[in-house]
Amino acid sequence: MTGDAPGRDAAVTAAVADAHRREWAFVLAATARVTRDFDLAEECVQDAYVAALDAWSRGGIPRNPGAWLTTTARRRALDALRRDRTLRSKLPLLIEPGPPPAAGEPAGPDSGTGPGGGNDAGWPAEDDVIPDDRLRLVFTCCHPALAREAQVALTLRLVCGLTTGEIARAFLVSEPTMAARVTRAKKKISAARIAYRVPAAAELPERLDAVLTVVHLLYTTGHTAPDGDNLVRADLVDRAIGLARMIRALMPDEREARGLLALLLLTDARRDTRADAGGRLLLLEDQDRSRWDRGAIDEGTALVAGALRGGSPGRFALQAAIAALHAEAPSYGQTDWPQLLQLYGELLRAWSSPVVALNRAVVRAMVDGPQPALAEIAELELDGRLAGYRYLPAAKADLLRRLGRNAEAARAYQAALELTGNAAEREFLSRRITEVSAG
C-alpha cells in the first residue's frame, strides 16, 4: 500500500457517504425502473455502494458518482433478472407458478420487451403521467393497501434514504418500534403479493396526503437535523422543496399541494438567518429579517391565497398561513399573535396533533402570558404522546424562565438537552442553562 493510501481511503469513504446522502433516491428510483421489485432494487443499490468503496479506492472517485452508482446497480439488477429468467426456463417443473396477474396489472418481469415489460425503461408507457423517477417512486410506495404510517415510514426509508432513527424521531416513537413497523410493512408486501406498480392518474388523489406527508417529514428532518454539527441538512431541504414543486406541477388544482409548497418556501426563506456566523442558533426574535429571502416569501404568500380558497382549508394550507403571518411581520414584536392563535386553533381542529397543541401553547404565551401556556404544556406532559420530544421541555423551560422560576427552568432546559443530538441546539440549550443558573 502506498503512503497516501490511508488518506485516499478516507476520501473514498467520505465520497461514498456523501453520495449516499445525495444520490440514494435517484439511484434507487432508476434501479426500481428495471426490477419493479423494491427488495431487489434496494439490494442491488446497497451492493453498488459497497462496490464503490473498492472500485473508487483502486480507480479514483468518478466525476459523477451518482451515474457510476446507477450504472452499477442497474447492471446488477439486470444480471439478477437474467438469472431468474434462466432458472425459470431451465427448471420449469421445479418452479411453482405464481397467481395470474389481476386485471390491469402487468404480467411481470418476464413479459414484454424491456426488463420489466412494457418499454425499454422497464415501466409501462402510462407511467409518464409522473415524469420524475423519484416522485414516481414516492407515489408507488404510498400504497393504499398499507397502513398510513407504514406507507410514510417505508417511503422515507426506501426512497428518501432516512435512517430508521431519523424516521422514529419524526413519528415520536422509539427506534426499535419504527424498525419493527418497517419490517412488518415489507413482510405484508411480500405475503400479500401487493403489486408495486406506478399508480394511474386517477389513483393519485387517494395517495396525495401520504405523499405530502412524506415530503413534509423529509423537509422537517432537514430543517433542523436531529444529530450532527450542522443545524440544517441542505440536501434534504432542497430535495423536499424540489419534490413539492413537482407535486404542485403534477396536480395544480390540489389545494394541499399548493399549501405544502407554500409552507416549505415560507419556512426556508429564513434558512440563512437561523444561525450566526459562528454557527450559534438564533431564535425567530433574533433573526435579521432584512436577510430573509423575499422572492421565496412572495411566491409562498401567493400560493397560500390559492390554498385557502374554496372551502375548509387543510392542514398544510393552515400551516402555510401561519408561516406567512410570521414572514410578513415587520418585527417579532409586531407579529399578529391573536391571529396566529386563531389559526392554530383551526389547525388543531383539522389535525389533532400534540405537536400542534404545543405550538399553540407557545403562541398563547404571547397573547395571554406564560402562565396559561404553562398549564397547557402540563396537560401535554400528562398526555404522554410527546414523551421524548425535545421541544416540549424546551418550551416549558422558556416559559419558566420568563416567569423568573429559574431553578425549574434550568431543570427543564437540562431535560431538553438530554434529548437533543444537534450541536447547534445543544450549544443554545447549554447557554440557556448557564444564564438561568446565574440569574
Beta strands, then each sheet from edge to edge (+ up, - down):
strand 1: 227-228
strand 2: 421-422
sheet 1: 1+ 2+
end
